[in-house]
């Protein structure tokens, strides 16, 4: 009998923790691989990207084992793994990357060319991302381990900060990537759309990059209250639909230097209806001429639940002419986690970035994953961290 259990997608708004197969050194196409390791999962997080699938807003198949935010301990390694040892505690970038192709060699690991036969880019436990089994589980296999894994230099020190370090697998580098691509620097004025975990991570990243003021817009009063508690300026989008005016109330200027879209394709407008392009259009409106827009929020090529036929295939009604006229820079796509995770680890270990507090990390047992998904979908101002073996409870 398998000793593994994982969070399984069973259809819209339906996930369940079930017994699943033990991990093996087998690629999704059935090839035997020796470059992987098997991890005992120490922590694994519920992500907003997972929530899109669970809502039924993608073509995710029933039976998919979820989870791409993984931190774990090496318990077995393949014959080709040279730089890691059994017992190492590691962070797993959500990108599955080979380390050998053209894009990986340029650190564009979010669009690895070899790990997904359907398109560039792979990820664990995610629709259309190569079929790699997810890590919201007790155990998981990670391929190309020498290239992908970030080993924590001191296991005891890492466990003392594990609630922070678990964010290195996705949301912290993703927020940082958004801030970097938005051109945030010393003295920047910054607007972040979305006060969920990625938005808060982007705001925290903007702050450590030297921003003068960081505003976060949302409709959710609990999330706005938490953002304010963390030192960011809340923008209540429920007041009215003139974002520039609300920005000007804070800075005296209706435009900002940098804008970050941490919402993505399920964006909603002032009157509550879904408008998948509204955030992108607002970004262009409130970003100054020659300013930059970072877009870590998820946009998909297929959205069965979209409000119109164009959006169902990822076609959005953008005011691109406005962005062109203002000579703005845009950057989209999956975050190449390896580009940032080592530096961000150092910031955490040296008490420069209290990211667990900023995103309001809440530890729950693996078996309570369905309740965590439900609370997160309801707009809870929290980041849910699953504890498959009770290691986090002991550490805290």
TAPEZI-V742423 format. One record per backbone hydrogen bond with DSSP energy under -1.0 kcal/mol. NH is the residue of the N-H (numbers start at 1). CO is the residue of the C=O. Records with the same first field share a line. If there is no record, write none. Layout:
BEGIN
NH->CO ; CO
END
This chain:
BEGIN
6->18
7->136
8->16
9->64
10->14
13->54
14->11
16->8
18->6
20->4
26->24
27->31
30->27
33->25
37->142
38->76
39->140
40->73
41->138
42->71
43->71
44->386
45->69
46->384
51->47
52->48
53->49
54->50
55->51
56->53
57->52
63->9
64->61
66->7
71->43
72->90
73->40
74->88
75->38
76->38
78->36
80->34
81->78
87->74
88->85
90->72
91->150
92->70
94->169
96->122
105->101
107->104
108->103
109->107
111->108
112->109
121->112
123->129
125->132
129->126
134->65
135->67
136->66
137->135
138->5
140->39
142->37
145->35
148->144
149->145
150->91
152->89
158->154
159->155
160->156
161->158
162->159
165->161
166->162
167->164
168->165
172->167
174->170
175->171
176->172
177->173
178->174
179->175
180->176
181->177
182->178
183->180
184->179
187->210
188->185
190->213
191->258
192->215
193->260
194->217
200->196
201->197
202->198
203->199
204->200
205->201
206->202
207->203
208->204
209->205
210->207
211->206
212->188
213->188
215->190
216->233
217->192
218->235
224->220
225->221
226->222
227->223
228->224
229->225
230->226
231->228
232->227
233->214
235->216
237->218 ; 235
239->236
243->241
246->242
247->243
248->244
249->245
250->247
251->247
252->248
256->286
257->189
258->189
259->292
260->191
261->294
262->193
265->298
269->273
272->269
275->267
278->275
281->277
282->278
283->279
284->280
285->281
286->282
287->283
288->256
290->326
291->288
292->257
293->329
294->259
295->331
297->261
303->312
306->303
312->308
313->310
314->311
315->310
318->316
320->318
322->319
323->319
324->320
325->321
326->322
327->324
328->323
329->291
331->293
337->335
339->336
340->337
341->337
344->340
345->341
346->342
347->343
348->344
349->345
350->346
351->348
352->347
355->353
358->354
359->355
361->356
362->383
364->385
368->365
369->366
372->368
373->369
374->370
375->371
376->372
377->373
378->374
379->376
380->375
382->380
383->360
385->362
386->44
387->364
394->390
395->391
396->392
END
